[in-house]
Amino acid sequence: MMKRISLLAAMVGALALTGCVISPGVRRPYVAPRPAQPVKKPVKVVGPPSVVIGANPVMVVIPGTYVYWLDGYDDVFFYGGTWWRLWGGNWYRATVYSGAWVRVEARRVPHPVTHLPSGWRRSHRNAPRVHWGDARTHWRSWEKDRYWHRRKWRK
């Protein structure tokens, strides 16, 4: 009997050290455990797929601008030495047309790209076409010299 009492006393002492209080006859109200916080998984931002085309693609000069549209690909533009792309309601930029596209805020996209002339998709049929190799080499001088404004073509 003595062993049981000393064992009981040891257990009560151990519980007391952990902060538990035993009071016979006192019932504590039931407190439901708090629900676990949902685990926040990182959201992976998926950029647009790569543009897969042959070497030296043809681009169209958008009338009245120095923005070049990659002919046959929706919303892929070249302006100011950078590629711009509208995809899934978001703007992306890249240093090469085949990727790696980086998402940018709309306010960071150059004004000429976001404010293209109305009806440019219909009027681009008569617009000059230029190969990417030529545009890559001359875009800066063409813009500085207003090269496309001096050409006679329907705007």
CORDA-V497974 format. One record per residue. N is the residue number from 1. OMEGA is omega as a letter, one per 20 degrees, with the letter a starting at -180 (NA if undefined). D_LAST is the distance of its C-alpha to the last C-alpha in Angstrom with 1 decimal. Layout:
N&OMEGA&D_LAST ; N&OMEGA&D_LAST
This chain:
1&r&106.7 ; 2&r&106.3 ; 3&a&103.7 ; 4&a&101.6 ; 5&a&101.8 ; 6&r&100.8 ; 7&r&97.9 ; 8&r&96.8 ; 9&r&97.1 ; 10&r&95.0 ; 11&r&92.3 ; 12&r&92.3 ; 13&r&92.1 ; 14&r&89.2 ; 15&r&87.3 ; 16&r&88.1 ; 17&r&86.6 ; 18&r&83.3 ; 19&r&83.2 ; 20&r&84.5 ; 21&r&87.1 ; 22&r&89.5 ; 23&a&91.3 ; 24&r&93.3 ; 25&a&92.9 ; 26&r&89.6 ; 27&r&86.7 ; 28&r&83.3 ; 29&r&80.6 ; 30&r&78.2 ; 31&a&74.8 ; 32&r&72.1 ; 33&r&70.3 ; 34&r&66.8 ; 35&r&64.1 ; 36&r&62.5 ; 37&r&59.2 ; 38&r&56.4 ; 39&a&55.3 ; 40&r&51.8 ; 41&r&50.1 ; 42&r&47.2 ; 43&r&43.9 ; 44&r&42.0 ; 45&a&38.3 ; 46&r&36.7 ; 47&a&33.4 ; 48&r&30.8 ; 49&r&31.9 ; 50&r&30.9 ; 51&a&28.0 ; 52&r&29.8 ; 53&r&27.8 ; 54&r&28.7 ; 55&r&28.4 ; 56&a&25.3 ; 57&r&22.8 ; 58&r&19.3 ; 59&a&16.4 ; 60&r&12.7 ; 61&r&10.4 ; 62&a&8.7 ; 63&r&5.1 ; 64&a&6.2 ; 65&r&9.6 ; 66&r&12.5 ; 67&a&13.5 ; 68&a&14.3 ; 69&r&15.2 ; 70&a&18.3 ; 71&r&17.4 ; 72&r&19.9 ; 73&a&21.2 ; 74&r&20.5 ; 75&r&19.7 ; 76&a&20.4 ; 77&r&18.3 ; 78&r&18.9 ; 79&r&18.4 ; 80&r&20.7 ; 81&a&23.1 ; 82&r&23.8 ; 83&a&23.0 ; 84&a&22.4 ; 85&r&23.2 ; 86&a&23.6 ; 87&r&26.7 ; 88&r&29.2 ; 89&r&27.8 ; 90&r&28.3 ; 91&r&26.2 ; 92&r&27.4 ; 93&r&26.8 ; 94&r&28.1 ; 95&r&28.4 ; 96&a&27.9 ; 97&a&25.9 ; 98&r&29.2 ; 99&h&30.7 ; 100&a&32.8 ; 101&r&30.7 ; 102&a&31.9 ; 103&r&31.3 ; 104&r&29.9 ; 105&a&29.8 ; 106&a&26.5 ; 107&r&26.9 ; 108&r&27.0 ; 109&a&23.5 ; 110&a&21.0 ; 111&r&18.9 ; 112&r&15.5 ; 113&a&16.8 ; 114&a&18.2 ; 115&r&15.5 ; 116&r&12.4 ; 117&r&9.7 ; 118&r&11.2 ; 119&a&10.4 ; 120&r&8.9 ; 121&r&11.8 ; 122&a&10.9 ; 123&a&7.3 ; 124&a&8.7 ; 125&a&10.6 ; 126&a&8.4 ; 127&r&7.8 ; 128&r&10.6 ; 129&a&13.8 ; 130&r&16.4 ; 131&a&20.1 ; 132&a&21.5 ; 133&r&24.0 ; 134&a&21.5 ; 135&r&19.6 ; 136&a&23.0 ; 137&a&24.1 ; 138&a&21.1 ; 139&a&19.0 ; 140&a&20.9 ; 141&r&20.7 ; 142&a&16.9 ; 143&a&16.4 ; 144&a&19.2 ; 145&a&18.0 ; 146&a&14.3 ; 147&a&13.9 ; 148&r&10.3 ; 149&a&9.4 ; 150&r&11.6 ; 151&r&10.2 ; 152&r&8.9 ; 153&a&6.3 ; 154&a&3.8 ; 155&NA&0.0
